[in-house]
Amino acid sequence: MQLHLAGLCRSAAASCLDCVGHPGGDDFILVMRSTDWNRRLTRIVDSFAASCHRFYSPEHIAAGGFRGVDRDGRERGFPLMTLSVGAAMVDPGRHSSMADVMRTVGSAKQLAKSRVGNALIVNDGEMDLTLQLPALTSVAGTG
């Protein structure tokens, strides 16, 4: 799934303006200087929602998840994957350090993760703007 998401991120990034990084696990970092960055981020989330149903069986989609063994060896239920994106508009007048930028992004990411389904949260430095996107089950028949 990480390779799939990496491809979506790379295809949405503007060449010579935007940068895609993968620090590990299921986290990605995008530094976007393109003027239409918000449309590009929305495209990533929309494409993920429309395409990730192919990683599941029809039974898993109908059930909203599946049973499996976690990293501790315990069997448990796993929900279908969703994408949570936290973004920050970086302003040198508001952000004095990289740690400050990461706190801003981190708060947007946590808010996105608290939403049900796919979510894109943009922290503009003053308030979080929320874009709630369709859940996987609502697009299972598309694509």
KOLDRENVEX-334150 format. One line per 2 residues: number of its first residue (from 1); their letters; for each residue x, y, z of N, C-alpha, C. Coordinates in Angstrom, 3 decimals, padded with zeros to 6 digits. Last residue first. Layout:
REM KOLDRENVEX-334150
NUM) A) X Y Z X Y Z X Y Z; ...
REM end
This chain:
REM KOLDRENVEX-334150
143) GT) -014.220 002.941 -010.073 -012.826 002.635 -010.422 -012.732 001.415 -011.155; -016.762 002.135 -007.592 -016.163 002.927 -008.669 -014.768 002.435 -008.981
141) GA) -017.764 000.811 -005.448 -018.217 000.364 -006.750 -017.602 001.144 -007.903; -016.694 002.133 -003.250 -016.262 000.763 -003.543 -016.687 000.302 -004.928
139) VS) -017.235 004.548 -002.220 -016.711 004.540 -003.572 -016.300 003.146 -004.011; -018.106 004.146 000.318 -019.004 004.875 -000.560 -018.507 004.912 -001.997
137) TL) -016.012 002.861 001.572 -017.198 002.074 001.244 -018.144 002.810 000.317; -014.162 004.965 002.017 -013.898 003.919 001.036 -015.162 003.189 000.624
135) AP) -015.781 008.171 002.330 -015.192 006.954 002.900 -015.054 005.906 001.811; -015.036 011.330 000.834 -015.855 010.119 000.943 -015.083 008.955 001.552
133) LQ) -013.667 013.894 003.056 -013.801 013.235 001.770 -014.551 011.918 001.927; -013.665 017.029 004.432 -014.020 015.635 004.676 -014.309 014.993 003.320
131) LT) -011.544 019.419 005.188 -012.185 018.897 003.994 -012.421 017.424 004.255; -011.193 022.145 007.357 -011.422 020.717 007.204 -012.088 020.415 005.884
129) LD) -008.821 024.242 008.540 -009.857 024.143 007.525 -010.018 022.668 007.203; -007.970 025.595 011.593 -007.921 024.395 010.771 -009.108 024.403 009.822
127) ME) -006.451 028.842 011.856 -007.533 027.901 012.118 -007.372 026.701 011.210; -003.936 029.989 011.599 -004.926 030.625 012.454 -006.057 029.683 012.815
125) GD) -002.416 028.390 010.027 -001.734 029.190 011.037 -002.685 029.870 011.984; -003.907 026.749 008.508 -003.405 027.960 007.854 -002.682 028.885 008.828
123) NV) -003.973 023.457 008.185 -003.810 024.454 009.238 -003.162 025.668 008.587; -006.127 021.326 006.680 -005.121 022.334 006.377 -005.109 023.341 007.518
121) IL) -006.865 017.991 006.424 -006.946 019.145 007.317 -005.800 020.083 006.961; -008.672 015.588 004.898 -007.586 016.521 004.631 -007.817 017.731 005.532
119) AN) -009.642 012.169 005.215 -009.741 013.574 005.612 -008.484 014.332 005.231; -011.700 009.316 004.988 -010.574 010.066 004.455 -010.746 011.538 004.807
117) GV) -013.205 008.186 008.118 -013.026 008.224 006.665 -011.798 009.013 006.268; -013.592 010.327 010.813 -013.972 009.034 010.243 -013.838 009.160 008.735
115) RS) -010.885 012.075 012.412 -012.069 012.022 011.548 -012.344 010.603 011.093; -008.457 011.956 013.615 -009.631 011.826 014.480 -010.932 011.750 013.679
113) KA) -006.625 012.497 011.643 -006.750 011.109 012.099 -007.977 010.898 012.985; -006.890 015.293 011.523 -007.295 014.464 010.372 -007.515 013.014 010.802
111) LQ) -005.776 015.952 014.002 -007.174 016.276 013.737 -007.695 015.442 012.567; -003.142 015.123 013.543 -003.938 014.492 014.618 -005.428 014.754 014.405
109) KA) -002.441 016.885 011.457 -002.443 015.434 011.233 -003.295 014.728 012.289; -002.531 019.355 012.750 -003.439 019.098 011.622 -003.551 017.604 011.357
107) SG) -000.465 018.975 014.585 -001.823 019.195 015.085 -002.844 018.962 013.982; 001.722 018.622 012.825 001.311 017.550 013.736 -000.101 017.738 014.263
105) VT) 001.958 021.140 011.659 001.578 019.986 010.827 001.055 018.862 011.706; 002.741 022.532 013.988 001.563 022.947 013.233 001.051 021.803 012.365
103) RM) 005.080 021.175 014.669 003.963 021.219 015.624 002.663 021.573 014.900; 006.636 021.734 012.392 006.243 020.348 012.668 005.113 020.283 013.691
101) VD) 007.020 024.502 012.698 006.295 023.983 011.524 005.788 022.579 011.810; 008.546 024.436 015.047 007.258 025.134 015.038 006.400 024.652 013.864
99) AM) 010.821 023.121 014.140 010.022 022.505 015.213 008.631 023.135 015.270; 011.828 024.995 012.380 011.281 023.757 011.830 010.429 023.055 012.884
97) SS) 010.765 028.310 013.442 011.689 027.175 013.397 011.009 025.974 012.753; 008.858 030.262 013.336 010.233 030.702 013.539 011.247 029.567 013.454
95) HR) 006.049 031.128 011.688 006.845 029.947 012.036 008.314 030.356 012.125; 005.030 033.608 011.007 004.367 032.836 012.076 005.202 031.665 012.559
93) GP) 006.628 034.584 009.007 006.225 035.500 010.072 005.581 034.792 011.244; 006.852 032.455 007.215 008.012 032.804 008.050 007.680 033.775 009.174
91) DV) 004.375 030.132 007.010 004.580 031.570 006.889 005.753 031.941 007.795; 002.986 027.348 005.566 004.144 027.861 006.300 004.349 029.335 005.963
89) MA) 000.185 025.630 006.127 000.654 026.729 005.288 001.766 027.409 006.080; 000.105 022.154 006.506 000.291 023.464 007.121 000.754 024.453 006.068
87) AG) -001.883 019.176 006.767 -001.072 020.123 006.004 -000.975 021.438 006.754; -002.527 015.816 007.074 -002.392 017.058 007.816 -001.457 017.968 007.046
85) VS) -004.616 013.324 005.985 -003.578 014.258 005.574 -003.653 015.496 006.454; -005.391 010.016 006.006 -005.487 011.226 006.819 -004.315 012.124 006.472
83) LT) -007.143 007.554 004.370 -005.995 008.442 004.287 -006.276 009.711 005.087; -007.929 004.207 005.386 -008.317 005.548 004.962 -007.055 006.403 004.957
81) ML) -008.555 000.721 005.148 -007.640 001.857 005.207 -008.308 003.143 004.726; -010.999 -000.906 007.176 -010.456 -000.602 005.858 -009.591 000.651 005.972
79) PF) -009.958 -002.132 010.455 -010.855 -001.402 009.549 -010.200 -001.265 008.173; -009.477 -005.305 011.834 -008.820 -004.149 011.234 -009.815 -003.443 010.331
77) GR) -009.781 -007.284 014.779 -010.372 -006.683 013.594 -009.586 -005.465 013.144; -007.320 -009.773 015.761 -008.238 -008.665 016.015 -008.809 -008.172 014.693
75) ER) -005.076 -011.906 017.395 -006.070 -011.746 016.347 -007.017 -010.617 016.740; -001.729 -011.094 018.241 -003.123 -011.258 018.651 -004.048 -011.070 017.456
73) GD) 000.915 -010.505 017.695 000.482 -011.890 017.544 -000.951 -012.148 017.962; 001.606 -007.906 017.637 001.835 -008.595 018.909 001.362 -010.040 018.877
71) RD) 000.763 -007.014 015.191 002.209 -007.203 015.373 002.571 -007.853 016.698; -002.274 -008.984 014.639 -001.515 -007.747 014.773 -000.047 -008.043 015.049
69) VG) -003.998 -010.862 012.271 -003.111 -010.930 013.426 -002.288 -009.650 013.477; -007.438 -010.177 011.355 -006.054 -010.552 011.094 -005.269 -010.579 012.387
67) RF) -010.469 -009.498 009.690 -009.775 -010.010 010.866 -008.387 -010.445 010.461; -011.619 -006.409 008.176 -011.259 -007.825 008.146 -010.580 -008.204 009.449
65) GG) -014.152 -004.104 006.964 -012.856 -004.452 007.535 -012.613 -005.950 007.443; -016.697 -003.824 006.048 -016.039 -002.627 006.553 -014.700 -002.894 007.194
63) AA) -018.012 -005.871 004.831 -017.931 -005.919 006.294 -017.307 -004.654 006.886; -017.651 -005.196 002.149 -019.019 -005.270 002.685 -019.012 -005.233 004.215
61) IH) -014.859 -005.430 002.013 -015.498 -004.131 001.772 -016.896 -004.114 002.374; -014.556 -008.164 002.471 -013.948 -007.200 003.398 -014.594 -005.832 003.252
59) EP) -015.903 -009.181 000.235 -016.380 -009.497 001.588 -015.828 -008.510 002.614; -014.357 -008.342 -001.923 -015.711 -007.802 -001.765 -016.275 -008.057 -000.365
57) SY) -011.017 -007.726 -000.635 -012.014 -008.600 -001.253 -013.392 -007.949 -001.100; -008.784 -004.988 -001.360 -009.665 -005.758 -000.484 -010.570 -006.671 -001.294
55) FR) -007.494 -003.365 -003.077 -006.642 -004.123 -002.163 -007.450 -005.029 -001.232; -009.362 -001.874 -004.386 -008.801 -003.028 -005.111 -007.868 -003.877 -004.248
53) HC) -009.915 000.315 -002.853 -010.829 -000.829 -002.736 -010.259 -002.061 -003.434; -008.209 002.374 -003.501 -007.736 001.392 -002.521 -008.703 000.229 -002.316
51) SA) -009.230 004.269 -005.350 -008.436 003.128 -005.817 -008.137 002.066 -004.771; -010.652 006.357 -004.237 -011.223 005.680 -005.403 -010.481 004.402 -005.777
49) AF) -008.958 007.211 -002.197 -010.299 006.714 -001.862 -010.891 005.911 -003.011; -006.763 008.078 -003.759 -006.613 006.993 -002.783 -007.971 006.370 -002.476
47) SD) -007.927 010.190 -005.155 -007.409 009.027 -005.891 -007.231 007.826 -004.969; -008.509 011.945 -003.018 -009.591 011.418 -003.870 -009.140 010.162 -004.619
45) VI) -005.898 012.455 -002.101 -006.876 011.821 -001.211 -008.024 011.217 -002.019; -004.752 013.646 -004.405 -004.144 012.469 -003.778 -005.181 011.727 -002.944
43) RT) -006.454 015.843 -004.818 -006.372 014.785 -005.830 -005.761 013.505 -005.252; -005.859 017.381 -002.577 -007.206 016.820 -002.714 -007.208 015.685 -003.724
41) LR) -003.250 018.119 -003.279 -003.491 017.286 -002.093 -004.864 016.625 -002.156; -003.839 019.675 -005.573 -002.979 018.488 -005.684 -003.166 017.550 -004.489
39) RN) -005.315 021.755 -004.498 -005.941 020.876 -005.492 -005.143 019.582 -005.628; -003.316 022.875 -002.879 -004.527 022.326 -002.248 -005.281 021.412 -003.218
37) WD) -001.362 023.759 -004.713 -001.053 022.663 -003.793 -002.309 022.045 -003.190; -001.093 025.598 -006.805 -002.341 024.824 -006.683 -002.165 023.622 -005.767
35) TS) 001.472 026.529 -006.733 000.405 027.430 -006.319 -000.925 026.719 -006.141; 004.032 024.521 -005.290 003.118 024.783 -006.407 001.944 025.625 -005.905
33) RM) 005.483 023.732 -003.204 005.605 025.147 -003.541 004.690 025.509 -004.709; 005.375 021.373 -000.724 004.749 021.825 -001.962 004.873 023.335 -002.109
31) VL) 006.573 018.552 000.497 006.854 019.976 000.571 006.399 020.531 -000.769; 005.293 015.831 002.109 005.282 016.553 000.840 005.567 018.014 001.132
29) IF) 005.979 012.811 003.592 006.120 014.251 003.722 006.125 014.826 002.316; 004.276 010.004 004.967 004.916 010.672 003.841 004.983 012.153 004.147
27) DD) 003.987 006.988 006.823 004.044 008.443 006.784 004.789 008.932 005.545; 004.014 004.323 007.385 002.959 004.794 006.487 002.905 006.318 006.417
25) GG) 007.487 003.828 007.569 006.153 003.344 007.883 005.131 003.808 006.880; 009.315 006.847 006.718 009.176 005.475 007.177 007.739 005.117 007.477
23) PH) 009.612 009.225 005.364 010.454 009.005 006.535 010.351 007.591 007.105; 009.640 010.035 002.225 009.066 008.930 002.987 009.959 008.653 004.193
21) GV) 008.727 012.921 000.229 009.647 012.156 001.061 008.910 011.078 001.828; 008.553 014.969 -002.563 007.894 013.892 -001.826 008.959 013.125 -001.062
19) CD) 008.275 018.361 -003.502 009.158 017.263 -003.117 008.364 016.258 -002.284; 007.705 020.727 -006.162 007.265 019.955 -005.003 008.219 018.798 -004.751
17) LC) 009.061 021.825 -008.367 008.494 022.692 -007.335 008.218 021.943 -006.042; 009.955 019.937 -010.196 010.832 021.083 -009.910 010.272 022.053 -008.863
15) SA) 006.658 018.855 -010.827 008.080 018.677 -011.061 008.823 020.002 -010.852; 004.218 018.643 -008.440 004.685 019.428 -009.587 006.202 019.288 -009.689
13) AA) 002.631 015.610 -007.488 003.641 016.636 -007.230 004.051 017.335 -008.525; 001.042 013.526 -008.231 000.380 014.797 -007.936 001.373 015.942 -007.741
11) SR) 002.761 011.394 -008.516 002.029 011.849 -009.702 001.329 013.187 -009.469; 003.710 011.079 -005.890 004.626 011.497 -006.961 003.877 012.040 -008.165
9) CL) 001.332 010.230 -004.638 001.990 011.465 -004.223 002.917 011.986 -005.317; 000.849 007.814 -005.961 -000.154 008.883 -006.007 000.467 010.228 -005.645
7) GA) 003.193 006.416 -005.249 002.911 006.731 -006.645 001.887 007.834 -006.796; 002.780 006.185 -002.492 003.949 006.917 -002.995 003.733 007.316 -004.452
5) LH) 000.529 004.530 -002.470 000.409 005.904 -002.001 001.583 006.749 -002.488; 001.764 002.182 -003.473 000.617 002.776 -004.159 000.477 004.242 -003.773
3) LQ) 003.675 001.703 -001.517 004.097 001.967 -002.896 002.981 002.627 -003.694; 002.033 001.209 000.692 002.908 002.376 000.706 003.387 002.722 -000.704
1) M) 000.816 -001.184 000.000 000.000 000.000 000.000 000.868 001.260 000.000
REM end
